[in-house]
């Protein structure tokens, strides 16, 4: 019995002596916007999933069908206004998902085989780009776009 009391006291003392680790800082929440452009629905889904994985280590990622539906609704509503304001759209989308950052990837066809792609990481709170890169992709495939997206995300 005496051994257990001593052991208990040692454990108790070691707990109070050891430094307490600070709670982990919560990552900023980021919404991955639907991939735009002239790609098929399947290609867009592949790129959205890749985009979410690329930024998952930096942010708590919110993406998927619910985001896509809400973003489409907000953009549709805002486009019907005479004084369309994308900033308001972004703010509404971020607020819906309690996020501070929006991440968007938009590949646009230049011709039959070439695409110009833009990657934007936008801070809704400060109203500024954290990252904005544009690059060309010749003889472009979804695989090439994924690699380009990865390069642009650095």
N, C-alpha and C positions, 0 to 999 in steps of 0.2 A: 504494500500500500504506500509506503514511504517513497518507493521508487517512482510511483505514478505521480505523486504530488510534486516531487522534484522535477520530473519530466514536464509536467504541466506548467510549472513555474518557469522553466527554461524556455519553453515554447512561447509563453506569454511575454517574457522579457525580450526574446528575439523579435517578436512582432512589433513591439513598441520601439525597438532600437533601429530596425531596418527602415530606410527611407521609404516613404510612400510614393509610389509613382503617380505622376500627374495624370488626370483622365485624358484619354486620347482626344485630340481635337477633331471635331466632326468635319467631314469633308463638305465642301460647297456642293449644293445640288445643281445639276445641269440637265436641261432638257435637250435631247437629240431631236432636232426638227426633221420632218419628213424630207427625204432626198427629192429634190426637184429635177427638172430637166426632161429630156426626151428619151428616157430609158423605159424598159418594160417594168411592170409592177414587181416581177420577180427580181430583176436586177436592182431595183431601188431597195427592196427588202434586204438583199445581200449586203448592199453598201451601208444601209442604216445599221445593221447588226455589227458590221465591221467598225463603223464609226463609234458605236457605243463601247465596243471592246477596247478601242484605241485610247479612249479617254476615261475608262473605268478606274484606273489607278489614281487619276488626279481629282475626279469628281464622283459624287454619288449620282449615277446616271438614271434618268427617267426617259424611257422610250417605248415605242410600240404602238399598237392600234389605238389606244385611248389618246395618246399624244397626237397621232396623225389625224384622228377624227376631230379633236378639239382645235388643232391648228387650222385645219381646212375650214371649219365653221367660222373661226375668228377672222381669217383672211377673207373669206367670202363676204362676211358682214362688213368688214372695213372697206373692201373694194366697192361696195355699193354706195359709199358715202362720197360726197363731192370733194371733201377735204381728207382723202385717204391718208392715214398716218401709220407707217410701218412701225414706228417707235411704240405707238399705242398697242399695236398687235403683239409685238414682242413682250411688252409689259404684261398684257392680259394673259398670254400663254405662260409666261414665267410664274405669274401670280397663281394661276390655276393649279400649278404643280409645286408651289412653294419653292421655286428655284430662283437662283440669282444669275445663272448663265444659260445662254442658248448656244447650241452647237449646230451648224448647218453646213451641208456639202451640196453644191449645185454644179452638176456637169451639164454643159450646153454644147450641142453639136455645132461645129463650124462648117463641116461638110460631111460627106458620106462616111469617112473614116476618122476624122479628127474631132476632138472634143477639147474645150477649154473648161477647166474645173476650178471652182473657188471653194475654199474652206474658210469658214468664219467661226470664231469663238467670241461671243459677244457678252459683255457684262451689262446686264439690264439695269442694275442699280446705278452704276456710274455712267451709263449711256455711251460706252466706248468699246472698241474692238480690243480684245486681249490678243487675238491672233487673226490675221487675214492674209491668205496666200492664194495666188492664182497661178495655174500651170497648164501648159498644153499637153495633150496626150494624142500622139499620132498613131494611126492604125489601132485605135483603142478598143480594148475588151474590158469586161468587168474585172478580170484579174489584174490588168494594167491599172485600172482605176483604183483598185484596192491598194496596190503598191504605191501609187502616186499619193493617195490619201495618207498612207503611213508616213511617207517622206514629208508631206506638207504639215503633218501634225507635230513634227519635232521643233 
